[in-house]
Each structure stands twice: as C-alpha cells, then as structure tokens.
Amino acid sequence: SSCVSNFRGGRATCTAMATSLAQQLEAIRLSRGIVPYKERVRESFLYDARDAIRIEDSTVLDAALVGLEELAAKDEGLAAFAKHLEPSGHVSRDFMNQDQESELNKELTAFLMALGPHFMAPACHTIFEALIRRFQVHNHNVEAVLACVLPYHDTPLFARLMLILKFERHKRWYFLEHVRKTRVGLKRHDLSRAFAADTTLLEWLGDHVVTVARKLPRGNRPLLTTWSLLASEALLIKPGNADQILRVVLPAVQNLLKRPKAPDAWSAGVSVMMQLSIGAGQLADEVLDQFITQICRFTSATSVSESLTALTIMTQYQRMAQLPAAGVEALLDLPQLTGVMATLGRQGQLDLTNLQVLLVRGIFEVVAVDPESDLVSLGEACLEDLLTGAAGATCRPAVVGAVFDAFHALCRKAHTAGGELGPPHVLALMQRVLGKVQATEFAAFNQAYRTAMVASGSDSPLLKFVLASLDTGSAEDTDATMPVWEALNDSDDKVRLKAVKSAIGFLKQAAEGSHVDAIRLAVLDRLHDTSGKVRLKVLKSEELWMVVPPRISAPVIVQMIGRAVTAAAPRPADTPGGAGLVSAALSGATADAELTAAFTALKKIGEEDLAEVMSSSRAIWGFTLLASEAQDGGETPAAAAGLVEVLKRGWATGTAAGTPLTLIHDDPTGSGMAGTLWGAAALVDATAADLRTESSV
C-alpha cells in the first residue's frame, strides 16, 4: 500500500514536470516561429499534404537550382542568390544568433525582390518551394513575400500562397483572411479599398517601389502598375483622406521622377502625378512647381510625348498662373517640343491650350532675365512655331492673345518697378517673331488674333497697333502695305512719317490708364530719327506726352534741347549762341521749329512732376558731374552748378514766375547753358539703362 502510494505520487510529480516542460517548449516554439513537425506537411506551395511529406528537401533544392539557372539566363542578377539553394553549407535558423538571422532576412528580402517580376514563371515556383522549406520565408519574411506576389493578387497562385502565409501576425493584412477562407484571388477593387482605408499600406508599397527602382536595373513593371493603380484609386475611394494619401504618395512620386534611366519607374511617377492632378483637388503651388519642374528636367528624347501629355492634363485640371521658370527652360531645350505638340494636337484627344498659354508666359519671363542667354533664341523659335500654328493650329487664337498679354505684362511689370519700359531685347525679340509671322502667314495669324480678341472681349490699342497695316503709297512696290511697327523703321522718310502719324493715332485711342508701353517706345524711338519732319511730328504729339510718365519724357526732351543747342553753338559773332537760341525759342522768335516744339512739349509736363524727376538727388548729381566734364565752348563747372541750383530752386517753388523755362531764360550764367544741356544729352545717351539707378550717381 505504501509503495503504491509512493508510486502514484511520483507519477503525479513526473506528469506535472512533463506538462511544465511542454509548455516551455511551446513558448520557445512560438517565440521562434518554429512550426510543429506534424503541421509541416501542409506548408508547401507546390504540393499537397500527402505528397509534400514524402519529397526530400534535396529534391526540392535541386529543382530550385535548375529553376534559378533558367531565370538567370534572362535576368543575370538572380545568379548571385544561388548560394541560398546549395545543398551544403546551410545553417538552420534554429542555430543562428540575432545578428546572423537579421543578415539572412536582408538577403532573403533582396532575393524575393529580384524574383518579383518572374513570379508567374514555373521556374520561380520551385524556388519559392525551396525558400519555404529551408528558410520558412512564409513565416519569417511575410511582408517581403507579399511585396513579391502582390501584383498577382487576383491569381490562383496568390490564393494558394495565402493558405500558408502567416500574415495574421501583421494586423494591417487582416483582409487577406477572406482569400484564405474562399481560396480565391483578391479582386483589385477590394485591394484598392483596403489600401485606401489604411494609408500605411500605401506608404509601405511606395517605399518598396522606390527601393526596387533603385536596386533592380531591369525594374518590376507589374509592381509599378499595381502601385500606380492603388495610389490613383485610393483618391476615388476615399476622397476625404486626400491629404493623408498625398502625404504618403508624393514622396514616392518625387523619387521616381528623378530616375529617367529607369523608364518604367519614371513613367509610373508621371502617371500617378497625372491622376493626383485630376482627383486630389487643387494642389499647393509649391507642389505643382516642384513636380512640373521634375517632369520637364528628366524628360528624355523618347518620353517627350508622355511628358507633354502629363503637363497638358495637369494644366487642365489645376489652376496655374504660370509654369516654373526651371521647367520652361528645360522644355525649351527639347528640340522636338513643338513638333510633338502638333502631333498630340492632330490626334484630337488632348486640348493643349492651357499648356501653350502658360508656356508663352513662361518664355517671356525667362528670356527677359538675360539678353545673352541661349534661351532668347530658343524662346524666339518656340514663339514663332506657336504663332504660326506649327505647334498645333487649334490653340493659335488663345496663343496669340497670350503672346501679347505676356509681352504687355512684362512691360507693365518693368514700368511699375521704375525700370525701363520693357527690356529692349524682348521688344526686339517680339519684332523678329512678328516679322517672321508676317513673312509666312500673316493672314492666318491676323484671323487667329481676331478670334482671340472676340473670345476675350479685349481689343487693346497695343494689339491693334501691332497688327495694323500701313499703305506706304509706293508705286514701285508690288505690295505697298506693311505693318505699322515695321514701317517705323523703314528707310523711306515718308513711310516713317506716315507710320508715326498712324502710331500716334493708336495712342489717341488709348483710354486713361491703358498700358501702351510698346507703342510709346516705338514712337519715342523716332525722336532720334534722321528726318527733322519725323522728329517734329513726334515732338508735337500731345497724345504722346500725355501718356509718357515725366520720369521718361523729361530726360528725353532735355536731350532734344541739348542737341539743338549744342548744334547751334559756336556760331558767328553776329548770330545768337546757345543761350540766345533758347531765349528766342521761348519767345517764339526762332525759326527752329524743332526746338520750339521741344520746349512746348516740356511745358505740358506739370511743374511738380518735373521737380520730382529732375531735382532728385540722383538726377542733379548726374547732370552736374557730366556737365562739369563738358568743356565745349568754354563752359565751367561753376556755371553748370549754378544753373543746376537755379533749376532746383525754380522747380521747388511751383509758381508761375518760377517755371523751369523762365528760370533758364533769366539765368545769368548763360554761358553754361550749352554745357549743362550737353551733359543732359550725354547722360541720356550713355546711361539710358542706368538713368534711374544708383550706378548713375
């Protein structure tokens, strides 16, 4: 009885110890991810449970090596992973420390990444079977496996793999349980809904796509296609999550757009950016600028059509005032830019109007920066193609209007900033472009202009002026008409005189506040004409002096007076010198009509305006400095300075008795008149560009 009792107690103790040991072993198994032997018969990708247990590991590895050799013949990068399938030299995970296992997982992740494009090939299936048997990748490398097979989510192979993949430990993949239960692949709509609901999945996939683009020279087109679709459809499914979706998608897009040497990756980035432009609402200006610049900069010779299609879509769906300057510069460097635009226009599937209008604005902005830049000639060629319809005739009416608006805006901008009335090289560019258009198909251009003006309800004097024709009245010419702006520079004095009259007519049409900078520039330029009649006509134009700001008109008129005075002195003793000529002009007793007209024009400028312009410290010091250096006719610096002081006091008073002309007439230092005005003329001639800058001091 005692022995039986002791036996039973010992057996109870042994049973308790065995149970405790089993629990400890189970905990270790779970922590290490070791699958019980009795379940290993199920963990096969290729075979069912009854067959898998009877197939030796060596047989599986041999088949995998043959499969790897077959794939490596097409993709050389796979050969480097053969060591993981060799029969000898393998160390089980059970005997690895943490660092060794971590290194193994990195290598297996790279292996699975390289297998991604080949997953549907039978040779790849034997490799998967080997990786499952030897390394338990279905248990230890779940997301690396998913990244490899996700593009094939709707196939039976994907469903079969989900039966053994241990995704349940990764909560965000919960939706794959449905595949396991039904043993049917996952439809794309269901996959898109899952990714739209959890943006961490989109972020994970975007990171993987970028890694693949960086590490796999051949790329992975199925993966890129899947990512593009999921990123685009997420916005349609969850428009309320647009901000979060953009936050995780845009970094991947930005990275892919920098990879023109990986054309599939670059195209995927462009495609997603197009879809975001359509479905994400209005994007921030800095985002648009950044991505448009990247698309333009990294466009290759073979992807121009794709880039222009993307830019067309983006400019259609996004409100944009202009293209980024860096993007415009990159576009102008593409030799086939306008030709591809014309091809896209003929296909009739895209409306390039917005893109071409924005391109026109950008061209004027970038060519205005540096007259010596290659961009000037590139921009000129592009504008010519746009205006003649060589880049697509359907957009021409809008483009014509955009050209004049952009040119006019540039003049307005410079004027407002106190600078010149538009950079001269831009005006010259405009004249060259319009000259070429006139020579090729002016009638079509003129019609396009009229269409644009009717559509916009705008008919400004500037546009009328540029498009107006002039009857030259020359019997020798077979075509006795030419554009007014061209006639202003004709070699015939009569033609130029006619053109000045016509241009002044356009100034009369200009309402108060109208921006007529280009017309004004063209007419003012005729003050230097070789014909006295032309100069006189300009000087007598009240319309001109009413619209020209005093800071422009005063120096120009003083220049005219200075030339007339210095041309008149020295004279014989019995004729009036420079000062006498000025007196005669003021009293109307001179036969020099041009000088009289100049003083008359000067009178039309308000005294306060004159005081503001001519008595500014920069103008006074500039005049004094140059006048003191002018020694023609024996003028002295003291006389010049005295006159400046008189002018300064007279303009400051603003009284009728103290007008500039009266003070000049009464100036006791008349001998200094010619020198001072000569200095004014020299100042305008030599430093016109710097007249209102610190450097003129």
Legacy VTK file of the C-alpha trace (Angstrom):
# vtk DataFile Version 3.0
C-alpha trace
ASCII
DATASET POLYDATA
POINTS 697 float
0.000 0.000 0.000
2.810 2.382 0.889
4.700 1.532 -2.338
1.620 2.055 -4.434
1.054 5.384 -2.767
4.660 6.456 -3.380
4.448 5.291 -6.990
1.301 7.287 -7.585
2.823 10.402 -6.043
5.937 10.109 -8.153
3.879 9.617 -11.263
1.894 12.769 -10.466
5.134 14.691 -9.958
6.545 13.434 -13.264
3.345 14.319 -15.076
3.439 17.867 -13.696
7.100 18.222 -14.745
6.335 16.962 -18.257
3.434 19.384 -18.610
5.617 22.311 -17.496
8.379 21.302 -19.922
5.902 21.019 -22.780
4.617 24.494 -22.024
8.130 25.919 -22.026
8.944 24.229 -25.328
5.696 25.520 -26.831
6.554 29.062 -25.711
10.006 28.768 -27.288
8.489 27.383 -30.488
6.025 30.246 -30.745
8.650 32.895 -29.969
10.994 31.474 -32.635
8.251 30.811 -35.133
9.050 27.075 -35.263
6.243 25.098 -36.818
5.368 21.706 -35.262
6.543 18.741 -37.276
3.044 17.348 -37.695
1.995 20.567 -39.474
4.959 20.797 -41.867
3.244 18.592 -44.346
0.849 21.492 -45.058
3.481 24.132 -45.556
4.071 23.582 -49.227
3.448 25.917 -52.105
3.608 23.277 -54.839
2.404 20.039 -53.246
-0.495 18.864 -51.148
-0.027 17.481 -47.650
0.202 13.821 -48.648
2.855 14.378 -51.335
4.940 17.062 -49.627
5.928 14.924 -46.652
7.353 12.240 -48.922
9.538 14.582 -51.024
13.085 15.048 -49.766
14.480 18.550 -49.236
17.411 17.741 -51.548
14.983 17.059 -54.388
13.259 20.404 -53.840
16.624 22.249 -53.731
17.865 20.590 -56.934
14.692 21.649 -58.755
15.073 25.171 -57.388
18.665 25.441 -58.653
17.556 24.361 -62.121
14.766 26.948 -61.997
17.167 29.666 -60.848
19.558 28.853 -63.686
16.671 29.187 -66.158
15.616 32.585 -64.791
19.210 33.832 -64.517
19.602 33.306 -68.267
17.082 36.173 -68.671
17.928 38.147 -65.536
21.629 37.942 -64.643
21.146 39.500 -61.221
19.465 36.336 -59.917
22.632 34.245 -60.207
24.044 35.898 -57.074
21.385 34.192 -54.925
22.308 30.616 -55.882
24.217 30.153 -52.600
20.935 30.075 -50.698
19.835 26.986 -52.622
23.062 24.972 -52.413
22.635 21.594 -50.615
25.690 22.082 -48.376
26.867 24.926 -46.175
23.406 25.750 -44.879
22.907 26.785 -41.257
19.431 26.403 -39.799
17.718 29.451 -38.316
17.492 27.500 -35.044
21.260 27.813 -34.628
21.659 31.478 -35.613
22.067 34.388 -33.267
20.046 37.571 -33.733
22.603 39.351 -35.948
23.035 36.343 -38.215
19.302 35.945 -38.631
18.908 39.654 -39.350
21.530 39.446 -42.091
19.819 36.387 -43.540
16.480 38.204 -43.657
18.063 41.103 -45.575
19.446 38.704 -48.178
16.145 36.841 -48.474
14.268 40.138 -48.880
16.593 41.059 -51.751
16.121 37.589 -53.266
12.332 37.858 -53.130
12.507 41.385 -54.574
14.509 40.064 -57.537
12.008 37.225 -58.041
9.067 39.636 -58.190
8.945 40.179 -61.975
9.166 36.394 -62.544
6.587 35.094 -60.088
4.257 33.703 -62.760
7.047 31.594 -64.308
7.003 27.890 -63.275
10.748 28.067 -62.601
10.035 30.637 -59.903
7.555 28.305 -58.166
10.269 25.709 -57.492
12.432 28.442 -55.938
9.541 29.526 -53.696
9.063 25.948 -52.556
12.735 25.747 -51.608
12.681 29.050 -49.721
9.630 27.915 -47.770
11.227 24.590 -46.831
14.701 25.828 -45.991
14.125 29.322 -44.584
10.402 29.358 -43.719
10.004 32.667 -45.575
6.228 32.279 -45.320
6.652 32.639 -41.567
9.676 34.916 -41.053
9.530 37.162 -44.164
5.813 37.724 -44.581
5.857 41.274 -45.979
8.796 40.558 -48.271
6.756 37.685 -49.733
3.701 39.926 -50.068
5.734 42.625 -51.825
6.864 39.985 -54.284
3.431 38.493 -55.057
1.017 41.403 -54.515
0.851 42.358 -58.227
-0.650 38.892 -58.838
-3.357 39.262 -56.183
-6.178 38.009 -58.402
-4.487 34.742 -59.459
-4.973 31.201 -58.073
-1.246 31.130 -57.242
-1.712 34.073 -54.890
-4.668 32.382 -53.217
-2.679 29.167 -52.797
0.201 31.020 -51.161
-2.172 32.739 -48.702
-3.081 29.309 -47.291
0.360 29.004 -45.699
1.488 32.640 -45.327
1.455 33.718 -41.664
0.080 37.218 -42.252
-2.182 37.120 -39.196
0.643 38.490 -37.025
0.555 41.690 -39.137
-2.763 43.306 -38.328
-2.950 45.554 -41.407
-3.173 42.482 -43.638
-6.320 41.204 -41.965
-8.309 41.493 -45.214
-6.315 38.587 -46.686
-8.199 36.227 -44.370
-11.036 36.331 -46.880
-8.694 34.930 -49.542
-7.659 32.115 -47.213
-11.246 31.188 -46.478
-12.523 31.346 -50.038
-9.312 30.153 -51.710
-9.986 32.696 -54.455
-7.696 35.562 -55.514
-8.390 39.122 -54.394
-10.139 41.456 -56.831
-8.424 44.773 -57.440
-11.367 46.795 -56.176
-11.173 45.013 -52.824
-7.420 45.512 -52.674
-7.836 49.216 -53.504
-10.392 49.663 -50.729
-8.048 48.071 -48.205
-5.150 50.330 -49.250
-7.355 53.439 -49.267
-8.568 52.663 -45.753
-5.037 52.192 -44.363
-2.523 54.664 -45.797
0.342 52.845 -44.054
-0.088 50.180 -46.726
0.296 52.784 -49.476
3.370 54.155 -47.741
4.847 50.670 -47.392
4.254 49.869 -51.048
5.616 53.247 -52.181
8.818 52.692 -50.223
9.165 49.241 -51.758
8.602 50.602 -55.278
11.361 53.188 -54.765
13.722 50.518 -53.426
13.040 48.305 -56.441
13.649 51.225 -58.815
16.962 51.875 -57.079
18.237 48.296 -56.792
16.825 46.414 -59.779
18.238 47.635 -63.101
15.510 45.782 -65.019
12.759 47.147 -62.782
9.464 45.445 -61.987
6.678 46.576 -64.288
3.854 44.547 -62.649
4.719 46.089 -59.273
4.805 49.629 -60.704
1.460 49.111 -62.407
-0.102 47.837 -59.195
1.240 50.755 -57.162
0.068 53.284 -59.762
-3.459 51.875 -59.750
-3.704 51.616 -55.975
-2.394 55.158 -55.429
-4.738 56.602 -58.049
-7.841 54.673 -56.982
-7.318 55.473 -53.310
-8.329 59.095 -54.029
-11.511 57.985 -55.757
-12.475 55.594 -52.981
-11.573 57.848 -50.037
-11.662 61.489 -51.230
-11.915 62.574 -47.604
-8.454 61.085 -46.986
-6.849 63.106 -49.793
-4.367 64.885 -47.512
-3.156 61.654 -45.905
-2.965 59.892 -49.263
-0.933 62.730 -50.777
1.382 62.736 -47.780
2.385 59.097 -48.360
2.228 59.008 -52.178
4.030 62.212 -53.181
7.461 61.232 -51.763
7.468 58.107 -53.907
6.366 60.074 -56.977
9.109 62.628 -56.384
11.742 59.909 -56.148
10.596 58.080 -59.284
10.554 61.253 -61.365
14.290 61.596 -60.737
15.011 58.284 -62.466
14.920 58.795 -66.254
17.330 55.860 -66.633
14.589 53.636 -65.204
11.903 54.453 -67.797
9.189 52.237 -66.271
9.645 53.832 -62.849
9.694 57.335 -64.335
6.516 56.626 -66.323
4.782 55.307 -63.204
5.649 58.527 -61.356
4.286 60.638 -64.220
1.114 58.551 -64.392
0.385 58.885 -60.682
1.089 62.625 -60.776
-1.462 62.987 -63.566
-4.069 61.103 -61.570
-3.372 63.162 -58.460
-3.841 66.337 -60.511
-7.257 65.106 -61.576
-8.540 63.617 -58.351
-6.836 65.394 -55.446
-8.393 68.837 -55.868
-6.250 71.955 -56.097
-2.654 71.149 -55.169
-0.381 73.675 -53.481
1.621 75.909 -55.834
4.935 74.680 -54.460
3.895 71.060 -55.071
2.905 71.796 -58.660
6.093 73.762 -59.319
8.269 71.034 -57.874
6.716 68.174 -59.827
6.318 70.051 -63.115
9.981 71.030 -62.910
10.999 67.425 -62.282
8.898 66.124 -65.171
10.445 68.691 -67.514
14.022 68.261 -66.321
14.066 64.489 -66.534
12.254 64.139 -69.855
14.327 62.072 -72.259
14.242 62.158 -76.052
11.890 59.174 -76.059
9.484 60.467 -73.413
8.604 63.939 -74.740
5.105 62.877 -75.754
4.465 61.318 -72.354
5.714 64.427 -70.540
3.613 66.805 -72.629
0.547 64.639 -72.102
1.084 64.791 -68.346
1.681 68.545 -68.392
-1.434 69.043 -70.509
-3.550 67.110 -68.014
-2.021 68.927 -65.044
-2.557 72.384 -66.544
-6.104 71.443 -67.464
-7.183 70.326 -64.009
-5.023 72.582 -61.839
-5.372 76.362 -61.694
-1.935 77.769 -62.500
-0.763 81.319 -63.170
2.488 80.225 -64.802
4.910 77.365 -65.269
8.027 77.317 -63.070
10.970 79.007 -64.774
13.211 75.941 -64.416
10.537 73.835 -66.105
10.206 76.279 -69.013
13.977 76.315 -69.513
14.037 72.506 -69.617
11.162 72.400 -72.125
12.851 74.899 -74.432
15.904 72.621 -74.526
13.830 69.834 -76.101
14.440 70.064 -79.870
11.206 68.301 -80.823
8.960 70.197 -78.389
6.618 71.964 -80.815
6.614 69.042 -83.254
5.331 66.676 -80.574
2.750 69.286 -79.551
1.499 69.392 -83.128
1.249 65.599 -83.235
-0.709 65.480 -79.983
-2.979 68.244 -81.280
-3.712 66.368 -84.508
-4.699 63.266 -82.573
-7.523 65.317 -81.107
-7.517 63.656 -77.693
-5.885 66.499 -75.753
-6.540 70.217 -75.513
-3.106 71.818 -75.291
-4.442 75.374 -74.978
-3.720 75.875 -71.274
-0.251 74.371 -71.566
0.707 76.535 -74.543
-0.657 79.709 -72.931
1.346 79.023 -69.765
4.394 78.185 -71.864
4.126 81.548 -73.636
4.028 83.383 -70.310
6.994 81.398 -69.096
9.021 82.124 -72.228
8.682 85.872 -71.739
9.635 85.568 -68.092
12.795 83.543 -68.710
14.060 85.407 -71.790
13.690 88.757 -70.012
16.319 87.803 -67.436
19.424 87.710 -69.608
19.700 89.093 -73.174
22.841 86.998 -73.772
21.254 83.703 -72.781
20.682 80.889 -75.268
17.104 80.888 -74.002
16.383 84.030 -76.063
16.897 82.218 -79.376
15.179 79.076 -78.108
12.226 81.087 -76.850
12.039 83.006 -80.129
11.903 79.797 -82.158
9.227 78.346 -79.896
7.098 81.509 -80.073
7.373 81.507 -83.841
6.115 77.913 -84.010
3.305 78.646 -81.580
2.149 81.716 -83.514
2.335 80.151 -86.960
0.467 77.053 -85.876
3.472 74.751 -86.258
2.804 73.559 -82.705
-0.901 72.936 -83.420
-3.311 75.309 -85.133
-6.288 74.687 -82.829
-4.662 76.549 -79.941
-3.445 79.508 -82.006
-6.183 82.051 -81.138
-5.505 81.646 -77.425
-1.750 81.602 -78.001
-1.849 84.849 -79.995
-3.701 86.573 -77.181
-1.298 85.082 -74.644
1.756 86.377 -76.537
0.525 89.959 -76.437
-0.718 89.680 -72.877
2.622 88.265 -71.714
4.627 90.891 -73.567
2.389 93.632 -72.257
2.532 92.301 -68.695
6.319 92.327 -68.884
6.342 95.993 -69.942
3.850 96.801 -67.214
5.898 94.986 -64.588
9.096 96.817 -65.502
7.270 100.128 -65.639
5.691 99.651 -62.226
9.072 98.785 -60.739
10.515 102.053 -62.061
12.648 100.331 -64.643
12.800 100.542 -68.391
9.642 100.151 -70.425
10.287 96.505 -71.055
13.768 95.056 -71.676
14.869 96.209 -75.155
15.954 92.725 -76.213
12.460 91.425 -75.517
10.959 94.128 -77.723
13.471 93.178 -80.409
12.542 89.524 -79.996
8.865 90.426 -80.394
9.623 92.351 -83.573
11.643 89.476 -85.052
8.970 86.912 -84.267
6.178 89.018 -85.709
8.332 89.769 -88.752
8.671 86.063 -89.445
4.963 85.519 -88.917
4.242 88.399 -91.323
6.500 86.801 -93.911
4.900 83.361 -93.662
1.190 83.505 -92.977
0.152 86.856 -91.612
-3.461 86.419 -92.756
-3.923 83.288 -90.653
-2.199 84.947 -87.723
-4.407 88.033 -88.093
-7.510 85.850 -88.137
-6.298 83.996 -85.057
-5.798 87.318 -83.307
-9.304 88.474 -84.148
-10.746 85.163 -82.936
-8.856 85.528 -79.679
-9.989 89.097 -79.198
-13.633 88.270 -79.882
-13.448 85.386 -77.424
-11.835 87.505 -74.713
-13.752 90.702 -75.401
-10.442 92.579 -75.493
-9.221 94.897 -78.225
-6.442 96.993 -76.757
-4.600 99.742 -78.670
-1.385 97.748 -78.336
-2.793 94.757 -80.196
-4.363 96.968 -82.851
-1.054 98.756 -83.310
0.953 95.574 -83.751
-1.499 94.125 -86.249
-2.244 97.294 -88.218
-1.076 97.604 -91.822
0.138 100.799 -93.447
-0.324 101.847 -97.076
3.150 103.057 -97.962
1.935 104.717 -101.150
4.975 103.494 -103.069
4.246 102.703 -106.687
7.484 100.778 -107.002
6.409 98.110 -104.529
4.202 95.292 -105.749
2.867 95.056 -102.205
2.517 98.629 -100.978
1.477 97.691 -97.438
3.464 96.739 -94.347
2.866 96.550 -90.596
2.935 99.929 -88.864
5.591 98.817 -86.391
7.806 97.732 -89.277
7.203 100.954 -91.213
8.534 102.945 -88.250
11.986 101.654 -89.161
11.667 101.857 -92.928
14.446 103.542 -94.891
11.993 105.929 -96.606
11.434 109.183 -94.653
7.875 109.497 -95.947
6.973 105.968 -94.858
8.360 106.600 -91.384
6.420 109.860 -91.120
3.229 108.058 -92.108
3.926 105.340 -89.586
4.473 107.883 -86.794
1.122 109.508 -87.577
-0.564 106.111 -87.546
1.083 105.082 -84.270
0.064 108.367 -82.653
-3.465 107.561 -83.768
-3.367 104.428 -81.665
-2.196 106.468 -78.714
-5.280 108.663 -79.112
-7.457 105.560 -78.789
-5.836 104.561 -75.532
-8.098 105.234 -72.583
-6.656 106.728 -69.431
-4.747 104.078 -67.556
-4.315 101.884 -70.631
-0.936 100.249 -70.855
0.583 101.356 -74.149
4.227 100.949 -73.308
5.143 99.226 -76.558
3.525 101.905 -78.751
5.129 104.627 -76.688
8.545 103.021 -77.021
8.168 102.730 -80.764
7.156 106.391 -81.155
9.731 107.758 -78.695
12.442 105.967 -80.621
11.673 108.219 -83.608
12.963 111.237 -81.649
16.360 110.038 -82.873
15.174 109.900 -86.483
17.412 111.319 -89.184
14.441 113.198 -90.630
13.581 116.514 -88.961
9.958 116.168 -90.056
9.627 112.847 -88.265
11.215 114.231 -85.104
8.970 117.307 -85.260
5.862 115.163 -85.637
6.793 113.218 -82.528
7.553 116.360 -80.539
4.212 117.896 -81.475
2.245 114.830 -80.414
0.255 115.923 -77.375
-1.087 112.388 -77.009
2.434 111.096 -76.556
3.407 113.488 -73.780
0.093 112.922 -72.004
0.750 109.197 -71.594
4.515 109.228 -71.132
5.471 109.478 -67.436
7.558 112.569 -66.556
10.495 110.449 -65.463
10.712 109.232 -69.086
9.652 112.328 -71.010
11.703 114.962 -69.159
15.142 113.433 -69.866
14.172 112.704 -73.477
13.054 116.295 -74.139
16.072 117.751 -72.378
18.178 115.530 -74.616
16.493 117.036 -77.689
17.041 120.591 -76.427
20.644 119.810 -75.610
21.288 118.514 -79.102
19.675 121.543 -80.689
21.650 123.985 -78.513
24.998 122.274 -78.954
24.383 122.017 -82.678
23.757 125.800 -82.784
26.936 126.828 -80.887
29.536 128.039 -81.503
28.146 130.494 -84.077
29.470 133.600 -85.752
29.559 136.660 -83.512
26.564 138.265 -85.195
24.257 135.279 -84.529
22.814 134.130 -81.228
24.718 131.458 -79.348
23.218 128.623 -77.370
21.673 130.818 -74.666
20.363 133.256 -77.242
18.801 130.430 -79.197
16.992 129.240 -76.074
15.704 132.789 -75.450
14.456 133.037 -78.990
12.754 129.661 -78.713
10.971 130.706 -75.542
9.716 133.903 -77.070
8.666 132.143 -80.256
11.078 134.239 -82.309
13.188 131.371 -83.599
12.838 129.637 -86.890
13.986 126.391 -85.266
10.598 124.678 -85.129
12.028 121.525 -83.597
13.498 123.373 -80.627
10.281 125.300 -80.125
8.301 122.059 -80.212
10.618 120.541 -77.639
10.048 123.428 -75.237
6.313 123.267 -75.917
6.322 119.586 -75.033
8.295 120.360 -71.890
5.638 122.897 -70.872
2.998 120.164 -70.914
4.743 118.374 -68.113
3.493 119.604 -64.753
5.970 121.564 -62.656
5.570 119.251 -59.702
6.300 116.244 -61.898
9.340 117.931 -63.320
10.545 118.855 -59.858
10.155 115.260 -58.687
12.093 113.865 -61.621
14.743 116.443 -62.414
15.522 117.724 -58.932
16.040 114.288 -57.418
19.469 113.897 -55.885
20.493 111.327 -58.456
19.461 113.441 -61.433
21.110 116.607 -60.068
24.386 114.901 -59.248
24.410 113.066 -62.549
23.811 116.280 -64.504
26.392 118.208 -62.515
29.042 115.529 -62.870
28.637 115.188 -66.616
28.243 118.906 -67.207
31.443 119.641 -65.286
33.315 117.326 -67.634
31.961 119.031 -70.734
34.359 121.815 -71.747
32.974 122.583 -75.215
32.548 126.340 -75.727
34.445 127.240 -72.553
31.733 126.223 -70.086
32.864 125.972 -66.481
31.810 123.612 -63.695
30.812 126.642 -61.614
28.428 127.875 -64.303
26.933 124.437 -64.708
26.462 124.014 -60.985
24.917 127.487 -60.783
22.362 126.581 -63.417
21.531 123.366 -61.623
20.868 125.288 -58.434
18.620 127.727 -60.313
16.709 124.834 -61.851
16.427 123.218 -58.465
15.035 126.378 -56.814
12.658 127.106 -59.672
11.133 123.647 -59.718
10.760 123.650 -55.974
8.666 126.873 -55.947
5.980 125.764 -58.385
4.984 129.400 -59.064
4.122 130.825 -62.449
7.119 133.161 -62.339
9.435 130.329 -61.428
8.815 127.893 -64.235
11.799 125.960 -65.490
11.757 127.773 -68.829
11.634 131.239 -67.282
14.491 130.439 -64.988
16.573 129.108 -67.848
15.792 132.268 -69.819
16.738 134.529 -66.922
19.800 132.541 -65.948
22.733 134.996 -65.637
25.195 132.188 -66.306
24.045 131.707 -69.865
27.474 130.613 -70.946
26.950 127.416 -69.028
23.691 126.569 -70.805
25.110 124.527 -73.637
27.421 122.561 -71.388
24.688 121.667 -68.952
22.331 120.565 -71.680
25.163 118.748 -73.417
25.686 116.899 -70.144
21.979 116.047 -70.057
22.167 114.679 -73.591
25.295 112.689 -72.771
23.605 111.309 -69.691
20.622 110.085 -71.683
22.797 108.725 -74.487
25.423 106.980 -72.409
23.481 105.767 -69.402
19.889 105.376 -70.557
19.691 101.943 -68.995
21.023 103.206 -65.666
19.280 106.563 -65.621
17.303 105.754 -62.520
19.789 103.515 -60.750
22.385 104.189 -58.107
25.184 103.487 -60.564
24.397 106.697 -62.464
25.449 108.711 -59.418
LINES 1 698
697 0 1 2 3 4 5 6 7 8 9 10 11 12 13 14 15 16 17 18 19 20 21 22 23 24 25 26 27 28 29 30 31 32 33 34 35 36 37 38 39 40 41 42 43 44 45 46 47 48 49 50 51 52 53 54 55 56 57 58 59 60 61 62 63 64 65 66 67 68 69 70 71 72 73 74 75 76 77 78 79 80 81 82 83 84 85 86 87 88 89 90 91 92 93 94 95 96 97 98 99 100 101 102 103 104 105 106 107 108 109 110 111 112 113 114 115 116 117 118 119 120 121 122 123 124 125 126 127 128 129 130 131 132 133 134 135 136 137 138 139 140 141 142 143 144 145 146 147 148 149 150 151 152 153 154 155 156 157 158 159 160 161 162 163 164 165 166 167 168 169 170 171 172 173 174 175 176 177 178 179 180 181 182 183 184 185 186 187 188 189 190 191 192 193 194 195 196 197 198 199 200 201 202 203 204 205 206 207 208 209 210 211 212 213 214 215 216 217 218 219 220 221 222 223 224 225 226 227 228 229 230 231 232 233 234 235 236 237 238 239 240 241 242 243 244 245 246 247 248 249 250 251 252 253 254 255 256 257 258 259 260 261 262 263 264 265 266 267 268 269 270 271 272 273 274 275 276 277 278 279 280 281 282 283 284 285 286 287 288 289 290 291 292 293 294 295 296 297 298 299 300 301 302 303 304 305 306 307 308 309 310 311 312 313 314 315 316 317 318 319 320 321 322 323 324 325 326 327 328 329 330 331 332 333 334 335 336 337 338 339 340 341 342 343 344 345 346 347 348 349 350 351 352 353 354 355 356 357 358 359 360 361 362 363 364 365 366 367 368 369 370 371 372 373 374 375 376 377 378 379 380 381 382 383 384 385 386 387 388 389 390 391 392 393 394 395 396 397 398 399 400 401 402 403 404 405 406 407 408 409 410 411 412 413 414 415 416 417 418 419 420 421 422 423 424 425 426 427 428 429 430 431 432 433 434 435 436 437 438 439 440 441 442 443 444 445 446 447 448 449 450 451 452 453 454 455 456 457 458 459 460 461 462 463 464 465 466 467 468 469 470 471 472 473 474 475 476 477 478 479 480 481 482 483 484 485 486 487 488 489 490 491 492 493 494 495 496 497 498 499 500 501 502 503 504 505 506 507 508 509 510 511 512 513 514 515 516 517 518 519 520 521 522 523 524 525 526 527 528 529 530 531 532 533 534 535 536 537 538 539 540 541 542 543 544 545 546 547 548 549 550 551 552 553 554 555 556 557 558 559 560 561 562 563 564 565 566 567 568 569 570 571 572 573 574 575 576 577 578 579 580 581 582 583 584 585 586 587 588 589 590 591 592 593 594 595 596 597 598 599 600 601 602 603 604 605 606 607 608 609 610 611 612 613 614 615 616 617 618 619 620 621 622 623 624 625 626 627 628 629 630 631 632 633 634 635 636 637 638 639 640 641 642 643 644 645 646 647 648 649 650 651 652 653 654 655 656 657 658 659 660 661 662 663 664 665 666 667 668 669 670 671 672 673 674 675 676 677 678 679 680 681 682 683 684 685 686 687 688 689 690 691 692 693 694 695 696
